[in-house]
Amino acid sequence: MTVRPLIGVSTYLESAARWGVWELDAVLLPAGYPRLVQRAGGLAFLLPPDGPERAAEAVARLDGLVVAGGPDVDPARYGAERSPRTGPPAPERDAWELALIGAALAAGVPLLGVCRGMQLLNVALGGTLVQHLDGHAEAVGVFGGHPVKPLPGTLYGGIVPEEVTVPTYHHQAVERLGEGLVPSAYAADGTVEAVELPADRGWVLGVQWHPEMGEDPRLMRALVTAAS
C-alpha cells in the first residue's frame, strides 16, 4: 500500500461559530486547503492552535507543513506600531504558527506559507511587513486575481515557470525580507509575491496568493513530492 505523506495545515480558532443548531467556539479551515492537499496526493492533517511549546512535537509527526492564510500578523511581532488599517490581533495563532515555522525550519520539514503564512515566515526570520497596500483585494470577502511573474532559477520558478494569474485577497505584504529569504515572484506593481530559502536550507516557500482557491495544483504537488 502506498503511504501518502502527512501534510499538516494550520487552522483558525474562532469564537461563536454557527453551524446547524450550534453556536460554539470552533476550529475552522476553508475546505480548499485539505482538498488541495488531497488532490496533490497527500493526507491532510488539521493543526488547531496549541501551546507553542508543543510545536516541535507536532512537526516531528508531519512530512510537510502548510501555514494557512488568515488575520493580520500583530505588528508587535516585527517591532512596528499598529496601523489603523491593520486588523485585530490573533495572539494565540501568531504564537502557535511562529513556533510551527521555527520547528519546521529546525527539522527540515518542507514548508509552504500561504498569504498570512508567507508573511509569518518573513517575520519569523526577522523581516517586516507593509501594513496596508491597495489593489490586491477586490472587495471585502471577494477573491480577486492578478498576474505574478516568477524569477528564473528559483524554486518557485522551477515549479511554475510562466507568468500566471493567481487568486488573491490581501492588503499586507513583505517590506524588509527576513534573513536568508529571497524573492521568487513579483506582481506587476513590484509587490513581492513569493519568497523562499536557498535549497541548502530545505524546501521552504511562501506565496502571497491563495492556491487553495484556484485550479492549479502544482505548488501543492511540489510540496507533497518534497515531503514524500
C-alpha positions as CSV (number, residue, x, y, z in Angstrom):
1,M,0.0,0.0,0.0
2,T,1.3,3.4,-0.9
3,V,1.9,5.6,2.1
4,R,0.9,9.2,1.4
5,P,2.8,12.0,3.1
6,L,1.1,13.6,6.0
7,I,0.7,17.4,5.4
8,G,-0.3,19.5,8.4
9,V,-2.3,22.6,7.8
10,S,-2.7,25.3,10.5
11,T,-6.3,26.5,11.3
12,Y,-8.4,29.3,12.7
13,L,-9.7,29.4,16.2
14,E,-13.0,31.3,16.2
15,S,-15.4,32.1,18.9
16,A,-19.2,31.7,18.4
17,A,-19.1,30.0,15.0
18,R,-22.5,28.9,13.8
19,W,-23.5,25.6,12.1
20,G,-26.7,23.7,12.2
21,V,-28.3,24.3,15.6
22,W,-24.9,25.1,17.2
23,E,-23.1,28.3,18.1
24,L,-19.8,27.3,19.8
25,D,-16.1,28.0,19.7
26,A,-14.7,26.2,16.7
27,V,-11.5,25.3,14.9
28,L,-12.0,26.3,11.2
29,L,-10.3,25.9,7.9
30,P,-11.6,26.7,4.4
31,A,-12.1,23.3,2.7
32,G,-10.0,24.4,-0.2
33,Y,-6.8,23.6,1.8
34,P,-7.4,19.9,2.6
35,R,-9.0,19.4,-0.8
36,L,-5.8,20.7,-2.5
37,V,-3.6,18.6,-0.3
38,Q,-5.7,15.5,-1.2
39,R,-5.7,16.4,-5.0
40,A,-1.9,16.7,-4.8
41,G,-1.6,13.2,-3.3
42,G,-1.1,14.0,0.4
43,L,-3.1,13.3,3.6
44,A,-4.3,16.5,5.2
45,F,-4.0,16.8,9.0
46,L,-5.5,19.9,10.6
47,L,-3.5,21.6,13.3
48,P,-5.5,23.7,15.8
49,P,-3.7,26.4,17.7
50,D,-1.9,24.9,20.7
51,G,0.8,25.8,23.1
52,P,4.0,26.9,21.3
53,E,6.0,24.5,23.4
54,R,4.2,21.7,21.6
55,A,5.0,22.8,18.1
56,A,8.2,20.7,17.7
57,E,6.4,17.6,18.8
58,A,3.6,18.2,16.3
59,V,6.0,18.9,13.4
60,A,8.0,15.8,14.2
61,R,5.0,13.7,13.2
62,L,4.5,15.5,9.9
63,D,6.0,15.1,6.5
64,G,5.1,18.6,5.4
65,L,3.6,21.8,6.8
66,V,1.2,24.4,5.3
67,V,0.7,27.6,7.3
68,A,-2.6,28.9,6.0
69,G,-3.9,32.4,5.4
70,G,-5.9,34.4,7.9
71,P,-5.8,37.5,10.0
72,D,-3.1,40.2,10.0
73,V,0.1,39.4,11.9
74,D,0.4,41.5,15.1
75,P,2.8,44.4,14.2
76,A,4.4,44.0,17.6
77,R,5.9,40.8,16.3
78,Y,8.1,42.8,13.9
79,G,8.6,45.8,16.1
80,A,6.1,48.2,14.4
81,E,3.3,50.4,15.7
82,R,-0.2,49.2,14.7
83,S,-1.6,51.0,11.7
84,P,-5.3,52.0,11.9
85,R,-5.9,49.7,8.9
86,T,-4.4,46.6,10.4
87,G,-6.9,44.1,11.6
88,P,-7.3,42.9,15.2
89,P,-4.6,40.7,16.6
90,A,-4.8,36.9,16.9
91,P,-2.1,36.3,19.6
92,E,-2.7,32.5,20.1
93,R,-2.5,31.9,16.4
94,D,0.6,34.1,15.9
95,A,2.4,32.3,18.7
96,W,1.5,28.8,17.6
97,E,2.2,29.3,13.9
98,L,5.5,31.1,14.5
99,A,6.5,28.1,16.7
100,L,5.4,25.7,13.9
101,I,7.5,27.6,11.4
102,G,10.5,27.6,13.7
103,A,10.1,23.9,14.3
104,A,9.8,23.1,10.6
105,L,12.9,25.1,9.8
106,A,14.9,23.4,12.5
107,A,13.7,19.9,11.5
108,G,14.0,20.4,7.7
109,V,10.3,19.7,7.2
110,P,9.1,21.0,3.8
111,L,7.1,24.2,4.5
112,L,4.6,26.2,2.4
113,G,3.3,29.5,3.7
114,V,0.1,30.9,2.1
115,C,-0.7,34.6,2.3
116,R,-0.5,35.2,6.1
117,G,1.7,32.1,6.2
118,M,4.2,33.8,3.9
119,Q,4.1,37.0,6.0
120,L,4.7,35.0,9.2
121,L,7.6,33.2,7.6
122,N,9.1,36.6,6.8
123,V,8.5,37.8,10.3
124,A,9.9,34.6,11.8
125,L,13.2,35.3,10.0
126,G,13.4,38.9,11.2
127,G,11.6,40.6,8.3
128,T,8.9,43.3,8.4
129,L,5.6,43.9,6.7
130,V,3.8,46.7,4.8
131,Q,0.6,47.1,6.9
132,H,-1.6,48.2,4.0
133,L,-1.5,48.4,0.2
134,D,-4.3,48.8,-2.3
135,G,-5.1,46.8,-5.4
136,H,-4.6,43.2,-4.1
137,A,-8.2,42.6,-2.9
138,E,-11.3,43.4,-5.0
139,A,-13.9,43.8,-2.2
140,V,-14.5,42.5,1.3
141,G,-15.0,38.7,1.2
142,V,-14.3,38.5,-2.5
143,F,-11.2,36.9,-4.0
144,G,-9.7,38.8,-6.9
145,G,-6.9,37.9,-9.3
146,H,-3.8,39.3,-10.8
147,P,-0.7,38.0,-12.7
148,V,2.5,37.1,-10.9
149,K,5.8,36.7,-12.7
150,P,8.3,34.1,-11.5
151,L,12.1,34.6,-11.2
152,P,14.0,32.0,-13.3
153,G,16.4,29.8,-11.3
154,T,14.3,29.9,-8.1
155,L,12.3,27.1,-6.5
156,Y,9.0,28.7,-7.4
157,G,10.2,29.5,-10.9
158,G,11.0,25.8,-11.4
159,I,7.5,24.8,-10.3
160,V,5.6,27.4,-12.2
161,P,7.9,28.8,-14.9
162,E,5.4,31.0,-16.7
163,E,3.5,34.2,-15.6
164,V,0.1,33.1,-14.2
165,T,-3.0,34.9,-12.8
166,V,-3.5,33.8,-9.2
167,P,-6.4,34.1,-6.7
168,T,-5.6,36.9,-4.3
169,Y,-7.0,38.5,-1.2
170,H,-4.6,40.5,0.9
171,H,-3.8,44.1,2.0
172,Q,-0.4,43.5,3.5
173,A,2.9,42.4,2.0
174,V,6.6,41.8,2.6
175,E,8.6,45.0,3.3
176,R,12.1,44.1,4.5
177,L,13.0,40.5,3.7
178,G,13.8,38.1,6.6
179,E,17.3,36.7,7.0
180,G,18.1,34.4,4.1
181,L,14.9,34.8,2.2
182,V,15.0,35.6,-1.5
183,P,12.1,36.8,-3.7
184,S,10.9,34.4,-6.3
185,A,7.9,36.1,-7.9
186,Y,6.6,39.6,-8.2
187,A,3.3,41.4,-9.1
188,A,3.2,44.0,-11.8
189,D,3.3,46.8,-9.2
190,G,6.6,45.3,-7.7
191,T,5.0,43.7,-4.7
192,V,6.9,40.6,-3.7
193,E,4.5,37.7,-4.3
194,A,6.7,34.7,-3.4
195,V,9.7,34.2,-1.1
196,E,11.9,31.2,-0.4
197,L,15.1,30.0,1.2
198,P,18.1,28.7,-0.7
199,A,17.9,24.9,-1.5
200,D,20.6,24.1,1.1
201,R,18.2,25.3,3.8
202,G,15.5,22.9,2.8
203,W,12.2,23.2,0.8
204,V,10.8,26.5,2.1
205,L,8.4,28.6,0.1
206,G,5.9,31.3,0.8
207,V,3.3,32.7,-1.7
208,Q,1.2,35.8,-1.2
209,W,-1.8,34.4,-3.0
210,H,-4.3,31.6,-2.3
211,P,-3.6,28.4,-4.4
212,E,-6.4,26.6,-2.5
213,M,-8.9,28.9,-4.3
214,G,-7.6,28.1,-7.8
215,E,-7.3,25.1,-10.1
216,D,-3.6,24.8,-10.4
217,P,-2.2,22.0,-8.1
218,R,1.5,22.5,-9.0
219,L,2.6,24.2,-5.8
220,M,0.9,21.7,-3.5
221,R,2.2,18.8,-5.7
222,A,5.7,20.1,-5.3
223,L,5.3,20.3,-1.5
224,V,3.9,16.8,-1.4
225,T,6.7,15.5,-3.6
226,A,9.3,17.1,-1.3
227,A,7.5,15.6,1.7
228,S,7.5,12.1,0.2
